Amino acid sequence: MEPPSASAPRWCVPWMGILLAVSLLTSWNPLATAKLSIVLTHAAEGKNALLPVRNLPEGLVGYAWYKGRHVNSNHQIASYVIERQENTPGPAHSGREIIHPNGSLLIHKVTLEDTGYYTLQIIKKTFHNEEVTGRLHVYRE
């Protein structure tokens, strides 16, 4: 029996490949990299618009939506208490908005004036709140 004509390099042993794969899998965690976000929404004037929220963390008490780029109590559209599934209108509520249990904001019969930025504040059980801003674009049909 003859020895193989080309031997594998000394640094390339099978267990090293397995070790590399395991270390990559344990260090790569898609949940850790998932960031809270609001999906950019386009809607025709007079139609309903949904501002969907992505990557909500666990352990939330509620949500609050604001018109504009910042949390400002004068611009609060509504708040939502998860445990009671209760929407409470704020000063900027027009009667057309509702917060869904998943945190998304639904605006009925959007107008051109609804175009702009919207900020979601999530309230955690630890009361360490997070904020994220998204945009709604309303166009004429």
N, C-alpha and C positions, 0 to 999 in steps of 0.2 A: 504494500500500500504506500502510495506516494504522499508526501505532505502537500497541502494546498499551495498553489503557486503564488498566491497573494494572500497574505494574512491581514486581518483587520487591524487598523491602527490600535496601538495600546490604549489610547484614551477613549476609544469607542467600544465600550462594553455595554451589553443589553440593559443592565440595571440602571445605567446612567440616563438612558432615554426615558425609562419609567420614572425615575426620580425627577427629571426635568418636567415631565407631564404632570406629575402630582403636585409639584411646587407651583406650576403655572395655574393649575385648577384651584388650588387653595388660596392663591393670592388674587385671582381674578374673581370678583364677586359682582355680578351685574346689579344686585340690589344696592350695593354700596355706592355704585357710580350713578344710579338713577336719581335724577334731580327733579324736584317738584316743578311742574310747568303748566302753563295754560296754552292750549293749541290756538294758533292764529286762526281767526274765523272771518269768513266773508259771507255776507248775506244780502239778498235783494231787499230793497225797501218794501215794507209791508209784510214780509215773511217773518218767521220765527228764527231766532239765532241762539245757538247753544255754544257757550264758552266752556269746552271740556277741560277738566283738570287731569293731569297725568302724574303718576308716581306719588300719590298721597301716602304719607307715613302712617304707621299704626299708632294707636293710643291717642286719638283725637277726641276732643270734647265738642268742638263746633267749628263753624266757618263764619267769616264776615266778608262781604264783597263791597268794594268802593269804586266809585267813578273817578278815574284819574290814576296817576302813577304812584300815589302815596296813600297811606292810611291816614284818614282825616275824618273825624266823627261827623263833620258837617256834610261829607260826601258819601256817607255810608248808604248803600242801597238796601241791604238787608243782612240779617244774621240768621244762623241756623244752629239749633241745639240738637246734636245727634241723638242723645238719649230720649228726648221727647219728640223728635222728628217735627220740630216747630220752627217755622219761618217767622221772623219778626221784622217788619219794614223799618227802614231808617229814613233820615231826612231827604235822601236823594231817590227814594222809591217813587216810581211813577205809576205803580199799580200794574205794570206789565212784567215785572221780574219775579222769578221764583228760584230758590236755591234747591237743587236736588240733593238727596241723601248722599250721593257720591261727591258732593262739593261743587259740581258744575252749575253755572248760572244760565238760566233760560230767560230770554227776553222775547216777549210776544210782540208781533207786528212792529219790527224795528223801523226807525226813521233815520234819515241822514244825520240827525243830531246825535244819534246813539254811537256814531263812529268815534273811536278814540280808545284810550287805555282804560283798563279795568284791573284793579288790584284785589287779589284774594289774600286774606289773612287766615291762616289755620291756627286754631287754638288747641294746644296739646294738654294732656292731663297734667303735665309738669309745668304748665303755663309758660313754657318756652315757645313763644309764637314764631311762626315763619310767615314771610310775605313773598308773593310772586306776582308779577305784572304781565298781562297779556293784552292783545289788541283785537278790536273788532272793527272791520271795515264794512260799511253799508254802502251799497251802490244802487243806482237807479236801474230798473229793469227795462 
